[in-house]
Amino acid sequence: MPPASLSAPAIPLVSSIAPLAEGTRAWLLDIWGVVHNGVRPFADASAACARYRAMGGIVVLVSNSPRPCDSVATQLDGIGVPRDGWDAIVTSGDVARTLIGHYAGRPILHIGPERDLATFTGLGIVRVPADAAEAVVCTGLFDDERETPDDYVAMLAACRARELPMICANPDVMVERGGRMIYCAGAIARAYEALGGKVEYAGKPYLPIYELTFETLEKLKAGSADKAGLLAIGDGVGTDIAGAAAADVRSVFVASGVHVKGGLDAKAIEALFPPGAPRPIAAMPKLAW
């Protein structure tokens, strides 16, 4: 039997998505780290998406943003991501709203910035301090430019002491914003779990966001959710790649500062995707046609 390190075929490093796009009906495309960096759009990625759509392909942006899809669309417009590069958006926030809806009319502690309040619109949620809450909804850090999970130790300990359940509206731990790494809601959720707290996650890599994506695809075009014709593209090893594998969808890894600090090469790829772990069919330094 060959050694474990040799038991899985090498993941090819490619510079063009074009050959991999052949024979696919739709892309399940991550946003942050693939389409933009939180500050500016990636021109090559936008051009690739527009070209794919012009050939008849469907692009659904699948994001772990804690905000609903319409709010994310507005954000993309503000950053300058062209509308001709996507057909629909599905977000972790869309899934989270279903979970949050179970607490309609009840008091919850919201951990996250004011910009995420659209997640609660129309749900009848009452936001209160931790000592009056029945549950916690984490959409991020209050100030992700300055804070880290260490700033939440006391708050999380108080929530754990009261055995409050938490809904995490964004499983991402970190993202790259304009060349800087910032913490996301997933980092707070992990810290809460480390204290023994109970957390429900919305978004990738969990199946509900993929189920909603498949429903969205079918509404766009009947038969487009056939998994054999889907390709997930993302920069998150534990979210995009692992989630696609769990949903039985092929994936392509795109390098970003979340996992790749230097250049992307064969050694880096094998370190990220050892045999036995969920593995993409290819890796790219950036999304480009």
CORTA-V421085 format. One record per backbone hydrogen bond with DSSP energy under -1.0 kcal/mol. CO is the residue of the C=O (numbers start at 1). NH is the residue of the N-H. Records with the same first field share a line. If there is no record, write none. Layout:
CO->NH  NH
This chain:
3->6
4->7
12->283
17->21
21->24
25->58
26->231
27->60
28->233
29->62
31->34  35  36
35->42
36->33
37->178
40->37
42->46
43->47
44->48
45->49
46->50
47->51
48->52
49->53
50->54
51->55
52->57
53->56
58->27
59->87  88
60->29
61->90
63->92
65->93
68->72
69->73
70->74
71->75
72->76
73->77
74->78
75->79
76->80  81
82->85
83->86
88->61
90->63
91->95
92->96
93->97
95->99
96->100
97->101
99->102
100->103
101->104
103->106
106->126
107->134
108->128
109->137
111->139  140
113->116
114->117
116->119
117->120
120->123
124->105
126->108
129->132
135->109
136->167
137->111
138->169
143->146  147
148->151
149->152
150->153
152->156
153->157
154->158
155->159
156->160
157->161
158->162
159->164
160->163
165->136
166->200
167->138
168->202
172->186
173->184
175->182
177->180
180->177
182->175
184->187
185->189
186->190
187->191
188->192
189->193
190->194
192->197
193->196
198->166
200->168
203->206
207->211
208->212
209->213
210->214
211->215
212->216
213->217
214->218
215->219
216->220
217->221
221->224
223->226
226->229
227->230
229->25  26
231->28
232->252
233->30
234->254
236->241
237->242
239->243
240->244
241->245
242->246
243->247
244->249
245->248
250->232
251->281
252->234
253->284
256->259  260
265->269
266->270
267->271
268->272
269->273
274->277
282->253
283->14
284->255
288->17
